[in-house]
Amino acid sequence: MDIADLLVSLKSGIVEIEFKSLNSGNTKQVICTLNESYLENHTSMNQNALSETILVYKIDSYKWEDIRTDSIINWNLIESK
């Protein structure tokens, strides 16, 4: 899984990420972004593709989610701005 490509997509628009929750063990899907136009009262951040986790903004709940990169099953760019 290319996390660098995922981070580029997150910064360019809306992405659906499917991952395995470390808490419940269940598979989850989140609709999220790092695009500044969706981040109310937040600034952009630099994230390293080699990090064990990424921080994403869930647009449906207006909350941040920390996702371990090794738990990501799949992701799709839904909308690009």
URMONOR-V198059 format. One record per residue. PSI is psi in whole degrees, -180 to 180 (none if undefined). Layout:
BEGIN
<<PSI> <PSI>>
END
This chain:
BEGIN
<<128> <100> <-31> <-42> <-39> <-45> <-40> <-44> <-41> <-39> <-24> <-14> <-143> <134> <140> <125> <130> <127> <165> <122> <131> <-27> <-50> <-21> <-3> <156> <133> <153> <133> <143> <119> <174> <167> <13> <127> <-29> <-18> <-11> <94> <128> <24> <153> <164> <163> <156> <131> <145> <128> <-17> <-3> <156> <-19> <156> <150> <125> <155> <119> <116> <-21> <-31> <-3> <40> <157> <144> <132> <120> <129> <131> <-31> <-6> <-6> <126> <-44> <160> <152> <135> <121> <-43> <136> <138> <none>>
END
